[in-house]
Amino acid sequence: MAAIEVEHISKKYGEVEALRDVSFSVNKGEIFGLIGPDGAGKTTLFRILTTLIRANSGSATIAGLDVVKDYKKIRNQVGYMPGRFSLYQDMTIEENLTFFATVFNTTIKENYYLIKDIYQQIEPFKDRRAGKLSGGMKQKLALSCALIHKPVVLFLDEPTTGVDPVSRKEFWEMLKALKVQGITILVSTPYMDEAMLCDRIALIQNGSFLDIETPQEIINDFKETIWSVRSLNMSALLNDLRLCPGIESCFAFGDVHHVTVNESLLTIASLKKQLQEKGHIDIEIQSIKPTIEDCYMQLASK
């Protein structure tokens, strides 16, 4: 039995389709990522699976329990860390954790082993009010509160948004440790680099899944030739590349542009010559391997 089973879930807000016929399953002890930009439908799906809202159609189960019929039981089985910090800001670290333990009829002492590696990092500041914590400390407190009742499934909605790179790295190390303990984790993120840290991922856009596979298998399915291109004038370069015959797609990626090309029409040398004729200087073009973000842009453009 899968830890999470979703079949043909759809959800509308008025005329807006937030989710469109979404189906997938998550295995026990798996880190499963929902990868997509803001507005893709990730939070709506989380709210349905944590029994906070109901879908317009379709069904879902968590640990074999129906999200509609068994919603009270599910709330005792899952931990949920929403995207926005939602703990009591005027309460201390310890008071927040004690409160959430009490809500689930347990104690910090009883389940301390579950949160030990995480909570020990903020325990020296246990008397500090939650509203005065840094982003990384708020993240650790929220995760501790989501785990204190020993959930079987953990839902993390964009947990690293707005957090510094060091805290992001630490957070993913924590998730790997939780996986070892047998906890199933469904995590959403707009950061494509975090996709590679999941066992499997679903790429989501406009409420629909584009693909579901392991990150490496999604990359392996990318069959097009891809180059990185840069010049002194990157803004003009983007427009000029999109007008070049043989360029099939072109997107800005940090300090370079990624292009997919039809090699029967274009070579690196011929592209460089075309760009020079358009007045570009300091041109650098090289063949590269695709990233998850490249795969996402390719699938989304279709």
Secondary structure, DSSP 8 states (H G I E B T S, - for coil): --SEEEEEEEEEETTEEEEEEEEEEE-TT-EEEEE--TTSSHHHHHHHHTTSS--SEEEEEETTEETTTTHHHHHHHEEEE-SS--S-TTSBHHHHHHHHHHHTT--TTTTHHHHHHHHTTTGGGTTSBGGGS-HHHHHHHHHHHHHTT--SEEEEESTTTT--HHHHHHHHHHHHHHHHTT-EEEEEES-GGGGGGSSEEEEEETTEEEEEE-HHHHHHT--SEEEEEE-S-HHHHHHHHHTSTTEEEEEEETTEEEEEE-TTT--HHHHHHHHHHTT--S-EEEE----HHHHHHHHHH-
